């Protein structure tokens, strides 16, 4: 048992960790509770299922930190990013995928690997023996959550995550809506028309805001006092910050021209992004919500073009647990009080599919190297992965620790570059150039250490 790596959770982080360790020659067992034990958000028992957006966000590896993270994962033979590349959909400069085909492909790859086996059933207690990675994600089961809290000596922190609705394309009125990526971004016609746009004039926007504010919302259970992660706020929470806030967020009208009324500038625009390869499903971008189901259909049908919309899935809200990692994890992602346990993915306090997968990649490599008797250093904080792991294992203030997406604010400064917006392009390019060099050096050195 001591030579086997056990991974709890078959989501993005768990699947990636298994893939990395198995490719290094370590036998891996994934323990997945789905479909025997269901969650609020999951629809299947597939590995790597996407429960919120179908986007891995920007794929720009020169001007965007998450795009840089994509690049680093590709260099490390990442299962999640390579599968995303194979099942990508047109989305302008973003990497969006057909979620069903993506999850099936991840599952097929896991099942086909000779060093990986999957055992279905719930792990309710933290194990004391052997090598384990806990990658249970935002919906860690109640029993395991209690066990984690008991063994760490502290309650797990929590916030609330929200999910956006999905619409059937054939129910959208294309005499009002049109296809266009913002600023016509993209190299091909398919990419330049990757988004479906529904325009609103000022009166329609004001009516939408009124309906949104008055709609019935889901109530939290007694004792639930967690806040929201700022990168995934429900639209009604954004609206509460000011009536114009949505126009400066997911409903901003810039970079778009309505071919039905080319001389009329929309006051606000609702965008939908393709959710599957067939183009039969579209998700409403940035429209995470905690409205009750009946209220959602009523409010969303006030959007021009969606008056007769049929919904494949309505939005929802769920609790997301994570560790206070700066106090609980060392720089190898091991639990300080029980070093045979590593944690990976969203439970460590990173936010997003890509970040979760990246922490799974590192945890898998670190655990496998330890099992094989070698040693592996933490990636330098000049790289995207290094910046993330440094942040969650000690770089962040433990008293105010909250889930974090990768961003250039986590990177050490590059000396000699001018600041401000005018110098931002050069500054970001300098960050990514340095990161690519340092990541390549770390990968090469870690491969030698593993050998």
PyMOL commands that set and color helices and strands:
alter all, ss='L'
color gray80, all
select helices_A, chain A and resi 12-23+65-75+79-86+99-112+137-139+142-152+169-171+182-184+189-192+202-214+230-232+235-240+245-248+259-261+293-300+325-328+345-348+353-371+384-395+398-400+408-410+421-450
alter helices_A, ss='H'
color red, helices_A
select strands_A, chain A and resi 4-8+27-32+55-58+88-89+94-97+116-120+131-134+157-168+178-179+195-200+227-228+268-274+281-289+311-313+316-322+334-335+338-343
alter strands_A, ss='S'
color yellow, strands_A
deselect
rebuild
show_as cartoon
